[in-house]
Amino acid sequence: MANDNTLRATARVTLANPAGMLERLCDHFVSHGTVTRRTGGARLDGAFGAVELKVGSRALSIVVASPDESRLFVVKSSVAEHLAEFAEGESFTLSWHGDAAGETRIPYFREVVVRRARDITPAMRRVTLACDDPGHFATGGLHVRVLIPPRGRVPIWPSAGPDSRVIWPEGEDTLAKRTYTIRAIDQARGELDIDVVLHDESPGSIWAREAKAGDRVGLLGPGGGDVIPADWYLLCGDETALPAIARIAGNLPSSARASIVIEVADASEQQKIASDAAIEVTWLHRDGAPAGSTNLLPQAVRGISLPDQGKPFVFAGCEQAAARAIRKHLRAEKQLPKDRHLVAAYWRRGHADVHDHGD
């Protein structure tokens, strides 16, 4: 099933209809990975690992394999969540055995401390966080989920139950959750930078405005997809994706070329984009129009030609309607394969927090 370094966990769940549960799990995961059906069972392969399912007498046997502890936890937690959802009220017990069995710590959670905060444009504030192991966030995705505790209360952080489902604090200890890009990582100083758009009175904007040295927050991640190697890049988005675009551009090799298109409110929101690659940056200004109300970004993307030779990659992050338009253009009109673009809905007009990282 995997090499000798792979971590494994097993479980056996007694159910009234294990064959029916197998079918529901397969039907769900087929849109998230590869499902291979077998007599009396199935195998599910995804980005975080593999799951072997086997139907027995009134029980479903489960074997999970993943390359590291974080991904093993994600798969176990996902299996447990969907078992609970599809059981439709049926009582069952799920206990994992094998690697990381009985662990209540979420392996990709870190508590960090605000070191400083400052405005970098009128509507963008940078919060610098002190972290014991910033290297943890260097690979595995661009984004983290910031867990913001209630003001004036000692943080109660999430933990894992025996079935690996996340247990969240409730009531007065409820955490606000917001997804952001890690703009920069300074491993020598033990620091992470997170840039926050100050565009509303959401918990994230309030946190960034009020953040002061010594404040504690939690981080879950990283996740949300990575940019793959390419010869030519199109990096585009609105101000919510500006931190991701700047980070991607800063990590490109000198051999790469990139067209960068960023929509912002006006010229005061422009930032310097540094890169070793050959980049061409275009700024789109809304000039008074509300964010998410224009077609500036999809129109600009439609006007850019992909190179005839070499391997392209397109990254886009923006409001949901614009993301859908860009994704449709890349797939239907440009015939760009799924592995050659990452289009994410970072927000939805009129809603607080979407962050659908697309595919």
KOLVEX-944016 format. One record per residue (C-alpha): residue number from 0; x, y, z; residue in one letter. Coordinates in steps of 0.25 Angstrom, whole numbers, plus 5000, padded with zeros to 4 digits. Layout:
BEGIN
<rec n="NUM" u="X" v="Y" w="Z" res="A"/>
...
END
This chain:
BEGIN
<rec n="0" u="5000" v="5000" w="5000" res="M"/>
<rec n="1" u="5012" v="5009" w="5003" res="A"/>
<rec n="2" u="5026" v="5010" w="5006" res="N"/>
<rec n="3" u="5033" v="5006" w="5019" res="D"/>
<rec n="4" u="5033" v="5021" w="5024" res="N"/>
<rec n="5" u="5018" v="5023" w="5022" res="T"/>
<rec n="6" u="5010" v="5024" w="5035" res="L"/>
<rec n="7" u="4997" v="5016" w="5036" res="R"/>
<rec n="8" u="4985" v="5015" w="5045" res="A"/>
<rec n="9" u="4974" v="5005" w="5046" res="T"/>
<rec n="10" u="4960" v="5004" w="5051" res="A"/>
<rec n="11" u="4948" v="4995" w="5051" res="R"/>
<rec n="12" u="4934" v="5001" w="5052" res="V"/>
<rec n="13" u="4922" v="4993" w="5055" res="T"/>
<rec n="14" u="4910" v="4998" w="5046" res="L"/>
<rec n="15" u="4896" v="4993" w="5043" res="A"/>
<rec n="16" u="4899" v="4994" w="5028" res="N"/>
<rec n="17" u="4914" v="4995" w="5025" res="P"/>
<rec n="18" u="4912" v="4992" w="5010" res="A"/>
<rec n="19" u="4903" v="5004" w="5009" res="G"/>
<rec n="20" u="4913" v="5013" w="5017" res="M"/>
<rec n="21" u="4924" v="5008" w="5007" res="L"/>
<rec n="22" u="4916" v="5013" w="4995" res="E"/>
<rec n="23" u="4913" v="5026" w="5002" res="R"/>
<rec n="24" u="4928" v="5029" w="5005" res="L"/>
<rec n="25" u="4932" v="5025" w="4990" res="C"/>
<rec n="26" u="4921" v="5034" w="4984" res="D"/>
<rec n="27" u="4926" v="5045" w="4992" res="H"/>
<rec n="28" u="4941" v="5044" w="4991" res="F"/>
<rec n="29" u="4940" v="5041" w="4976" res="V"/>
<rec n="30" u="4940" v="5056" w="4974" res="S"/>
<rec n="31" u="4952" v="5058" w="4983" res="H"/>
<rec n="32" u="4962" v="5048" w="4978" res="G"/>
<rec n="33" u="4962" v="5034" w="4972" res="T"/>
<rec n="34" u="4953" v="5023" w="4976" res="V"/>
<rec n="35" u="4956" v="5008" w="4972" res="T"/>
<rec n="36" u="4945" v="4999" w="4975" res="R"/>
<rec n="37" u="4948" v="4984" w="4979" res="R"/>
<rec n="38" u="4940" v="4972" w="4983" res="T"/>
<rec n="39" u="4935" v="4975" w="4997" res="G"/>
<rec n="40" u="4943" v="4988" w="4998" res="G"/>
<rec n="41" u="4950" v="5000" w="4991" res="A"/>
<rec n="42" u="4962" v="5009" w="4992" res="R"/>
<rec n="43" u="4962" v="5024" w="4992" res="L"/>
<rec n="44" u="4974" v="5031" w="4988" res="D"/>
<rec n="45" u="4976" v="5046" w="4990" res="G"/>
<rec n="46" u="4986" v="5057" w="4992" res="A"/>
<rec n="47" u="4987" v="5054" w="5007" res="F"/>
<rec n="48" u="4988" v="5039" w="5006" res="G"/>
<rec n="49" u="4980" v="5026" w="5004" res="A"/>
<rec n="50" u="4969" v="5019" w="5010" res="V"/>
<rec n="51" u="4966" v="5004" w="5009" res="E"/>
<rec n="52" u="4951" v="5000" w="5012" res="L"/>
<rec n="53" u="4947" v="4986" w="5014" res="K"/>
<rec n="54" u="4932" v="4981" w="5017" res="V"/>
<rec n="55" u="4931" v="4970" w="5028" res="G"/>
<rec n="56" u="4920" v="4964" w="5036" res="S"/>
<rec n="57" u="4913" v="4977" w="5041" res="R"/>
<rec n="58" u="4926" v="4985" w="5041" res="A"/>
<rec n="59" u="4934" v="4993" w="5032" res="L"/>
<rec n="60" u="4949" v="4992" w="5033" res="S"/>
<rec n="61" u="4958" v="5004" w="5030" res="I"/>
<rec n="62" u="4973" v="5005" w="5028" res="V"/>
<rec n="63" u="4979" v="5019" w="5026" res="V"/>
<rec n="64" u="4993" v="5022" w="5020" res="A"/>
<rec n="65" u="4999" v="5036" w="5019" res="S"/>
<rec n="66" u="5014" v="5041" w="5018" res="P"/>
<rec n="67" u="5014" v="5049" w="5030" res="D"/>
<rec n="68" u="5007" v="5052" w="5043" res="E"/>
<rec n="69" u="4999" v="5064" w="5039" res="S"/>
<rec n="70" u="4993" v="5057" w="5026" res="R"/>
<rec n="71" u="4990" v="5045" w="5034" res="L"/>
<rec n="72" u="4982" v="5053" w="5044" res="F"/>
<rec n="73" u="4975" v="5060" w="5032" res="V"/>
<rec n="74" u="4971" v="5047" w="5026" res="V"/>
<rec n="75" u="4966" v="5041" w="5039" res="K"/>
<rec n="76" u="4958" v="5053" w="5043" res="S"/>
<rec n="77" u="4952" v="5054" w="5029" res="S"/>
<rec n="78" u="4948" v="5039" w="5030" res="V"/>
<rec n="79" u="4942" v="5041" w="5044" res="A"/>
<rec n="80" u="4934" v="5053" w="5040" res="E"/>
<rec n="81" u="4928" v="5047" w="5028" res="H"/>
<rec n="82" u="4925" v="5034" w="5035" res="L"/>
<rec n="83" u="4917" v="5042" w="5046" res="A"/>
<rec n="84" u="4910" v="5050" w="5035" res="E"/>
<rec n="85" u="4906" v="5038" w="5027" res="F"/>
<rec n="86" u="4902" v="5030" w="5039" res="A"/>
<rec n="87" u="4890" v="5039" w="5040" res="E"/>
<rec n="88" u="4888" v="5038" w="5055" res="G"/>
<rec n="89" u="4893" v="5023" w="5056" res="E"/>
<rec n="90" u="4902" v="5022" w="5069" res="S"/>
<rec n="91" u="4916" v="5016" w="5066" res="F"/>
<rec n="92" u="4929" v="5016" w="5072" res="T"/>
<rec n="93" u="4942" v="5019" w="5064" res="L"/>
<rec n="94" u="4956" v="5017" w="5071" res="S"/>
<rec n="95" u="4968" v="5018" w="5063" res="W"/>
<rec n="96" u="4980" v="5008" w="5065" res="H"/>
<rec n="97" u="4994" v="5009" w="5060" res="G"/>
<rec n="98" u="5002" v="5022" w="5057" res="D"/>
<rec n="99" u="4998" v="5034" w="5066" res="A"/>
<rec n="100" u="4987" v="5026" w="5073" res="A"/>
<rec n="101" u="4982" v="5033" w="5085" res="G"/>
<rec n="102" u="4988" v="5047" w="5081" res="E"/>
<rec n="103" u="4979" v="5058" w="5085" res="T"/>
<rec n="104" u="4989" v="5069" w="5079" res="R"/>
<rec n="105" u="4986" v="5074" w="5065" res="I"/>
<rec n="106" u="4999" v="5072" w="5058" res="P"/>
<rec n="107" u="4998" v="5085" w="5049" res="Y"/>
<rec n="108" u="4993" v="5094" w="5060" res="F"/>
<rec n="109" u="5003" v="5104" w="5065" res="R"/>
<rec n="110" u="5001" v="5115" w="5076" res="E"/>
<rec n="111" u="5008" v="5128" w="5072" res="V"/>
<rec n="112" u="5010" v="5142" w="5078" res="V"/>
<rec n="113" u="5008" v="5156" w="5071" res="V"/>
<rec n="114" u="5022" v="5163" w="5071" res="R"/>
<rec n="115" u="5017" v="5175" w="5064" res="R"/>
<rec n="116" u="5007" v="5181" w="5054" res="A"/>
<rec n="117" u="5007" v="5192" w="5044" res="R"/>
<rec n="118" u="5000" v="5198" w="5032" res="D"/>
<rec n="119" u="5007" v="5196" w="5019" res="I"/>
<rec n="120" u="4996" v="5203" w="5010" res="T"/>
<rec n="121" u="4983" v="5210" w="5015" res="P"/>
<rec n="122" u="4975" v="5197" w="5014" res="A"/>
<rec n="123" u="4986" v="5187" w="5017" res="M"/>
<rec n="124" u="4992" v="5183" w="5030" res="R"/>
<rec n="125" u="5003" v="5174" w="5033" res="R"/>
<rec n="126" u="5003" v="5166" w="5046" res="V"/>
<rec n="127" u="5017" v="5159" w="5049" res="T"/>
<rec n="128" u="5016" v="5147" w="5058" res="L"/>
<rec n="129" u="5027" v="5140" w="5066" res="A"/>
<rec n="130" u="5027" v="5125" w="5064" res="C"/>
<rec n="131" u="5036" v="5114" w="5069" res="D"/>
<rec n="132" u="5037" v="5106" w="5056" res="D"/>
<rec n="133" u="5034" v="5115" w="5044" res="P"/>
<rec n="134" u="5039" v="5105" w="5035" res="G"/>
<rec n="135" u="5027" v="5097" w="5038" res="H"/>
<rec n="136" u="5019" v="5107" w="5029" res="F"/>
<rec n="137" u="5029" v="5108" w="5018" res="A"/>
<rec n="138" u="5023" v="5096" w="5009" res="T"/>
<rec n="139" u="5010" v="5090" w="5008" res="G"/>
<rec n="140" u="5001" v="5102" w="5003" res="G"/>
<rec n="141" u="5001" v="5117" w="5004" res="L"/>
<rec n="142" u="4990" v="5119" w="5014" res="H"/>
<rec n="143" u="4987" v="5117" w="5029" res="V"/>
<rec n="144" u="4975" v="5118" w="5037" res="R"/>
<rec n="145" u="4976" v="5128" w="5048" res="V"/>
<rec n="146" u="4969" v="5125" w="5061" res="L"/>
<rec n="147" u="4966" v="5138" w="5068" res="I"/>
<rec n="148" u="4962" v="5136" w="5083" res="P"/>
<rec n="149" u="4951" v="5146" w="5089" res="P"/>
<rec n="150" u="4958" v="5159" w="5095" res="R"/>
<rec n="151" u="4961" v="5158" w="5109" res="G"/>
<rec n="152" u="4960" v="5143" w="5111" res="R"/>
<rec n="153" u="4971" v="5132" w="5112" res="V"/>
<rec n="154" u="4971" v="5124" w="5099" res="P"/>
<rec n="155" u="4965" v="5110" w="5099" res="I"/>
<rec n="156" u="4971" v="5104" w="5086" res="W"/>
<rec n="157" u="4964" v="5092" w="5078" res="P"/>
<rec n="158" u="4968" v="5078" w="5081" res="S"/>
<rec n="159" u="4965" v="5064" w="5075" res="A"/>
<rec n="160" u="4956" v="5054" w="5080" res="G"/>
<rec n="161" u="4958" v="5039" w="5080" res="P"/>
<rec n="162" u="4953" v="5038" w="5066" res="D"/>
<rec n="163" u="4962" v="5049" w="5061" res="S"/>
<rec n="164" u="4950" v="5059" w="5059" res="R"/>
<rec n="165" u="4954" v="5073" w="5064" res="V"/>
<rec n="166" u="4948" v="5078" w="5077" res="I"/>
<rec n="167" u="4945" v="5093" w="5076" res="W"/>
<rec n="168" u="4943" v="5102" w="5089" res="P"/>
<rec n="169" u="4929" v="5107" w="5090" res="E"/>
<rec n="170" u="4922" v="5118" w="5097" res="G"/>
<rec n="171" u="4930" v="5129" w="5102" res="E"/>
<rec n="172" u="4943" v="5122" w="5097" res="D"/>
<rec n="173" u="4938" v="5121" w="5083" res="T"/>
<rec n="174" u="4949" v="5125" w="5073" res="L"/>
<rec n="175" u="4948" v="5134" w="5061" res="A"/>
<rec n="176" u="4954" v="5127" w="5049" res="K"/>
<rec n="177" u="4959" v="5134" w="5037" res="R"/>
<rec n="178" u="4968" v="5129" w="5025" res="T"/>
<rec n="179" u="4980" v="5137" w="5021" res="Y"/>
<rec n="180" u="4993" v="5135" w="5013" res="T"/>
<rec n="181" u="5006" v="5135" w="5020" res="I"/>
<rec n="182" u="5013" v="5147" w="5012" res="R"/>
<rec n="183" u="5027" v="5144" w="5017" res="A"/>
<rec n="184" u="5035" v="5134" w="5026" res="I"/>
<rec n="185" u="5047" v="5139" w="5033" res="D"/>
<rec n="186" u="5053" v="5126" w="5039" res="Q"/>
<rec n="187" u="5065" v="5133" w="5045" res="A"/>
<rec n="188" u="5057" v="5143" w="5053" res="R"/>
<rec n="189" u="5046" v="5132" w="5055" res="G"/>
<rec n="190" u="5035" v="5141" w="5049" res="E"/>
<rec n="191" u="5023" v="5140" w="5040" res="L"/>
<rec n="192" u="5016" v="5152" w="5033" res="D"/>
<rec n="193" u="5001" v="5152" w="5030" res="I"/>
<rec n="194" u="4995" v="5163" w="5022" res="D"/>
<rec n="195" u="4981" v="5166" w="5025" res="V"/>
<rec n="196" u="4971" v="5175" w="5016" res="V"/>
<rec n="197" u="4964" v="5185" w="5025" res="L"/>
<rec n="198" u="4951" v="5186" w="5017" res="H"/>
<rec n="199" u="4940" v="5183" w="5028" res="D"/>
<rec n="200" u="4937" v="5180" w="5042" res="E"/>
<rec n="201" u="4940" v="5165" w="5041" res="S"/>
<rec n="202" u="4947" v="5158" w="5053" res="P"/>
<rec n="203" u="4959" v="5157" w="5044" res="G"/>
<rec n="204" u="4960" v="5172" w="5041" res="S"/>
<rec n="205" u="4957" v="5176" w="5055" res="I"/>
<rec n="206" u="4968" v="5167" w="5060" res="W"/>
<rec n="207" u="4978" v="5172" w="5050" res="A"/>
<rec n="208" u="4975" v="5187" w="5054" res="R"/>
<rec n="209" u="4976" v="5184" w="5069" res="E"/>
<rec n="210" u="4987" v="5174" w="5069" res="A"/>
<rec n="211" u="4998" v="5177" w="5079" res="K"/>
<rec n="212" u="5011" v="5171" w="5083" res="A"/>
<rec n="213" u="5009" v="5159" w="5092" res="G"/>
<rec n="214" u="4995" v="5155" w="5087" res="D"/>
<rec n="215" u="4993" v="5140" w="5085" res="R"/>
<rec n="216" u="4986" v="5134" w="5073" res="V"/>
<rec n="217" u="4986" v="5120" w="5067" res="G"/>
<rec n="218" u="4990" v="5115" w="5053" res="L"/>
<rec n="219" u="4985" v="5103" w="5046" res="L"/>
<rec n="220" u="4992" v="5099" w="5033" res="G"/>
<rec n="221" u="4998" v="5101" w="5024" res="P"/>
<rec n="222" u="4989" v="5097" w="5013" res="G"/>
<rec n="223" u="4981" v="5102" w="5001" res="G"/>
<rec n="224" u="4989" v="5098" w="4989" res="G"/>
<rec n="225" u="5003" v="5100" w="4984" res="D"/>
<rec n="226" u="5008" v="5106" w="4971" res="V"/>
<rec n="227" u="5015" v="5096" w="4962" res="I"/>
<rec n="228" u="5028" v="5098" w="4954" res="P"/>
<rec n="229" u="5026" v="5105" w="4941" res="A"/>
<rec n="230" u="5033" v="5113" w="4930" res="D"/>
<rec n="231" u="5022" v="5124" w="4929" res="W"/>
<rec n="232" u="5013" v="5129" w="4940" res="Y"/>
<rec n="233" u="5000" v="5137" w="4940" res="L"/>
<rec n="234" u="4998" v="5142" w="4955" res="L"/>
<rec n="235" u="4985" v="5150" w="4956" res="C"/>
<rec n="236" u="4975" v="5154" w="4967" res="G"/>
<rec n="237" u="4970" v="5166" w="4975" res="D"/>
<rec n="238" u="4976" v="5171" w="4988" res="E"/>
<rec n="239" u="4972" v="5159" w="4996" res="T"/>
<rec n="240" u="4981" v="5151" w="4987" res="A"/>
<rec n="241" u="4992" v="5161" w="4987" res="L"/>
<rec n="242" u="5000" v="5155" w="4998" res="P"/>
<rec n="243" u="5000" v="5141" w="4991" res="A"/>
<rec n="244" u="5004" v="5147" w="4978" res="I"/>
<rec n="245" u="5015" v="5155" w="4984" res="A"/>
<rec n="246" u="5020" v="5142" w="4992" res="R"/>
<rec n="247" u="5019" v="5134" w="4979" res="I"/>
<rec n="248" u="5026" v="5144" w="4971" res="A"/>
<rec n="249" u="5037" v="5145" w="4981" res="G"/>
<rec n="250" u="5040" v="5130" w="4981" res="N"/>
<rec n="251" u="5040" v="5129" w="4965" res="L"/>
<rec n="252" u="5054" v="5125" w="4959" res="P"/>
<rec n="253" u="5061" v="5135" w="4950" res="S"/>
<rec n="254" u="5059" v="5126" w="4938" res="S"/>
<rec n="255" u="5044" v="5128" w="4939" res="A"/>
<rec n="256" u="5035" v="5139" w="4933" res="R"/>
<rec n="257" u="5022" v="5144" w="4939" res="A"/>
<rec n="258" u="5011" v="5153" w="4936" res="S"/>
<rec n="259" u="5004" v="5159" w="4948" res="I"/>
<rec n="260" u="4991" v="5166" w="4949" res="V"/>
<rec n="261" u="4985" v="5171" w="4962" res="I"/>
<rec n="262" u="4972" v="5179" w="4964" res="E"/>
<rec n="263" u="4972" v="5189" w="4975" res="V"/>
<rec n="264" u="4964" v="5201" w="4980" res="A"/>
<rec n="265" u="4974" v="5212" w="4974" res="D"/>
<rec n="266" u="4989" v="5215" w="4973" res="A"/>
<rec n="267" u="4990" v="5217" w="4988" res="S"/>
<rec n="268" u="4988" v="5201" w="4989" res="E"/>
<rec n="269" u="5000" v="5197" w="4980" res="Q"/>
<rec n="270" u="5012" v="5190" w="4986" res="Q"/>
<rec n="271" u="5025" v="5187" w="4981" res="K"/>
<rec n="272" u="5026" v="5173" w="4975" res="I"/>
<rec n="273" u="5040" v="5167" w="4976" res="A"/>
<rec n="274" u="5045" v="5155" w="4968" res="S"/>
<rec n="275" u="5057" v="5149" w="4962" res="D"/>
<rec n="276" u="5048" v="5145" w="4950" res="A"/>
<rec n="277" u="5045" v="5154" w="4938" res="A"/>
<rec n="278" u="5032" v="5160" w="4942" res="I"/>
<rec n="279" u="5022" v="5169" w="4936" res="E"/>
<rec n="280" u="5012" v="5175" w="4946" res="V"/>
<rec n="281" u="4999" v="5182" w="4942" res="T"/>
<rec n="282" u="4991" v="5189" w="4953" res="W"/>
<rec n="283" u="4976" v="5191" w="4951" res="L"/>
<rec n="284" u="4969" v="5202" w="4959" res="H"/>
<rec n="285" u="4954" v="5201" w="4963" res="R"/>
<rec n="286" u="4954" v="5217" w="4965" res="D"/>
<rec n="287" u="4943" v="5217" w="4974" res="G"/>
<rec n="288" u="4935" v="5205" w="4970" res="A"/>
<rec n="289" u="4932" v="5195" w="4982" res="P"/>
<rec n="290" u="4941" v="5183" w="4982" res="A"/>
<rec n="291" u="4935" v="5171" w="4975" res="G"/>
<rec n="292" u="4926" v="5180" w="4967" res="S"/>
<rec n="293" u="4934" v="5181" w="4954" res="T"/>
<rec n="294" u="4938" v="5172" w="4943" res="N"/>
<rec n="295" u="4952" v="5177" w="4942" res="L"/>
<rec n="296" u="4960" v="5165" w="4946" res="L"/>
<rec n="297" u="4953" v="5154" w="4937" res="P"/>
<rec n="298" u="4954" v="5164" w="4925" res="Q"/>
<rec n="299" u="4969" v="5166" w="4927" res="A"/>
<rec n="300" u="4971" v="5151" w="4928" res="V"/>
<rec n="301" u="4963" v="5149" w="4915" res="R"/>
<rec n="302" u="4972" v="5159" w="4908" res="G"/>
<rec n="303" u="4985" v="5151" w="4912" res="I"/>
<rec n="304" u="4990" v="5140" w="4902" res="S"/>
<rec n="305" u="4997" v="5128" w="4908" res="L"/>
<rec n="306" u="5010" v="5124" w="4902" res="P"/>
<rec n="307" u="5011" v="5115" w="4890" res="D"/>
<rec n="308" u="5023" v="5107" w="4896" res="Q"/>
<rec n="309" u="5027" v="5103" w="4910" res="G"/>
<rec n="310" u="5019" v="5099" w="4922" res="K"/>
<rec n="311" u="5009" v="5111" w="4927" res="P"/>
<rec n="312" u="5003" v="5112" w="4941" res="F"/>
<rec n="313" u="4992" v="5121" w="4945" res="V"/>
<rec n="314" u="4989" v="5126" w="4959" res="F"/>
<rec n="315" u="4977" v="5134" w="4962" res="A"/>
<rec n="316" u="4970" v="5138" w="4975" res="G"/>
<rec n="317" u="4959" v="5148" w="4976" res="C"/>
<rec n="318" u="4944" v="5150" w="4978" res="E"/>
<rec n="319" u="4935" v="5137" w="4976" res="Q"/>
<rec n="320" u="4928" v="5142" w="4963" res="A"/>
<rec n="321" u="4941" v="5147" w="4957" res="A"/>
<rec n="322" u="4948" v="5133" w="4961" res="A"/>
<rec n="323" u="4937" v="5125" w="4954" res="R"/>
<rec n="324" u="4938" v="5134" w="4941" res="A"/>
<rec n="325" u="4954" v="5132" w="4941" res="I"/>
<rec n="326" u="4953" v="5117" w="4943" res="R"/>
<rec n="327" u="4942" v="5116" w="4932" res="K"/>
<rec n="328" u="4951" v="5124" w="4923" res="H"/>
<rec n="329" u="4964" v="5115" w="4926" res="L"/>
<rec n="330" u="4957" v="5102" w="4924" res="R"/>
<rec n="331" u="4946" v="5104" w="4913" res="A"/>
<rec n="332" u="4953" v="5115" w="4904" res="E"/>
<rec n="333" u="4968" v="5112" w="4907" res="K"/>
<rec n="334" u="4967" v="5097" w="4909" res="Q"/>
<rec n="335" u="4977" v="5098" w="4921" res="L"/>
<rec n="336" u="4978" v="5085" w="4929" res="P"/>
<rec n="337" u="4974" v="5085" w="4943" res="K"/>
<rec n="338" u="4988" v="5083" w="4948" res="D"/>
<rec n="339" u="4993" v="5096" w="4941" res="R"/>
<rec n="340" u="4984" v="5105" w="4948" res="H"/>
<rec n="341" u="4979" v="5109" w="4963" res="L"/>
<rec n="342" u="4967" v="5118" w="4963" res="V"/>
<rec n="343" u="4962" v="5121" w="4977" res="A"/>
<rec n="344" u="4950" v="5129" w="4982" res="A"/>
<rec n="345" u="4956" v="5137" w="4994" res="Y"/>
<rec n="346" u="4943" v="5144" w="4997" res="W"/>
<rec n="347" u="4929" v="5146" w="4993" res="R"/>
<rec n="348" u="4922" v="5159" w="4992" res="R"/>
<rec n="349" u="4913" v="5161" w="5004" res="G"/>
<rec n="350" u="4918" v="5149" w="5011" res="H"/>
<rec n="351" u="4929" v="5149" w="5022" res="A"/>
<rec n="352" u="4938" v="5137" w="5019" res="D"/>
<rec n="353" u="4938" v="5128" w="5007" res="V"/>
<rec n="354" u="4952" v="5123" w="5003" res="H"/>
<rec n="355" u="4949" v="5112" w="4993" res="D"/>
<rec n="356" u="4963" v="5109" w="4988" res="H"/>
<rec n="357" u="4958" v="5103" w="4975" res="G"/>
<rec n="358" u="4965" v="5093" w="4967" res="D"/>
END
